Amino acid sequence: MEQCLFHFNGLKCVISAVAYLFSFAYSIEVVEKARSRARIKISNYLMVMTILACLGYAYSGRKAADRGESVVKMNMDWHKEYQAQVAQERAAAAVQKTA
């Protein structure tokens, strides 16, 4: 794990070097510094990806609005279909009662 952190932060180490570093008192500081840098880099990458995803969804929403699609319209269509289905079920139940 530490080898990956060192490599991610630009430090070239092999497993034997990592074990050698752990034998010194300052090695804990080096590992913690590498972990902190890795956390910062990962969080920065995630922030950039989040911003890009937000921009993509905004663009997609604008294209859907240009096509005339909206959440309100989809909701109204679903309610119409649901009410038609309920009316059919009630009609079928009424036919069964009279038969």
N, C-alpha and C positions, 0 to 999 in steps of 0.2 A: 504494500500500500504506500509506504513512504517513498519507494522508488518511483512510483507513478507521480506522486506529488512533486518530487524533485525534478522529474522530467517535465512535468507540466509547467513548472516555474523556470525552466531553462537551465537547471543544474543537472549536469551529466553525472550519474552515479550508477554503480553496479551494486548488486546485493551485498557483496563483501564489503564495499565501501560504506553502505548503510549500516551494516553491523559494526563496522569500525567506528563510525560516528557515534553510535549509541554508547560506546564505551567511555566517552568523555562527558563532562558535566554540561558543557555548552551545547551538546548535541540536541538536548531537549528544546533549547531555544531555537536552534536551526530548524528542527522539525515543526515546531509550532509556527514559526515564521512562514515556512513553506505551506503549511495548512491554511494559515490566514490568507496568504496570497491566493491560494487555490479557491478558497471560499469567495473572496472578492471577485476573482475572475469569473467564476461560475455564476455568481449573482448578477454581475454586469451582463454576461451573455444572456441570462434569463430575462433581464429587463429589456434588452434589445429585442429578443424574440417576442416578448409580450407586446411591445410597441408595434412591431411589424404585424403581429396577429390582429391587433386592434385596427390598424390601418386597413388590413385585408378585409376584415369584417365590415368596416365602414364602406369600403368600396363595393363589396358584395351587396350590402343593403341599399346603396344608391342605385345599383344596377337593377335590383329587384323592384325598387320604387319606380324606376323608369318603365319597367315591364308592366306595372300596375299591380304588382303583388304587395300585400300588406298583411300584417297579423290580424287586423280587424276583419278584413275580407275573408281570410282563411277561417277565422272563428265563426263568422256568419254562415259561411258555406257548411261548416261542420254542424252547426245547430240546425240548419235546414235539413241536412241528410239525417240527423238524429231524430228530428221530429217526424220526418217521413217514415223512418223505420218504426218508431213507436206507434204511429197511426196504423201501419200495416199489421203490427203485432196485435193491436187492440181489435182491428177488424177481424183477424183470424181467430182471436179468442171469442169474439161475439158470434161468429159463424159456428164455432164448436159448441157454444152454449145452446144455440137454437137447434142444433142437429140432434 
